[in-house]
């Protein structure tokens, strides 16, 4: 399994997926996360309702953006993991093997397609 799907890609996909879920949940319910953060790190101060609304709106907009960025990186990592075997096979091919593969592709492209009906 290691040759097909390397462990580093598997770990990266798991971590990125967890980060995506967490950042999306923050963007979805920013009030709960803001309250948790304020109760953990802020002293007992007067909280401004307007300031808290602004913080919630900023968390929502930036949380969605960050979540989508993480999702794009996660999908790219997944695609890199799935295509790893083919990319390593193509990298390890000799020049002669690559030439023969190109010749086979040219022959297949110029050969009449047997699936098409004859006119």
Secondary structure, DSSP 8 states (H G I E B T S, - for coil): -TTTS-HHHHHHHHHHHHHHHHHHHHHHSHHHHHHHHHHHH--S----HHHHHHHHHHHHHHHHHHHHHHHHHHHHHHHHHHTHHHHHHHHT--HHHHHHHHHHHHHHHHS--TTS---
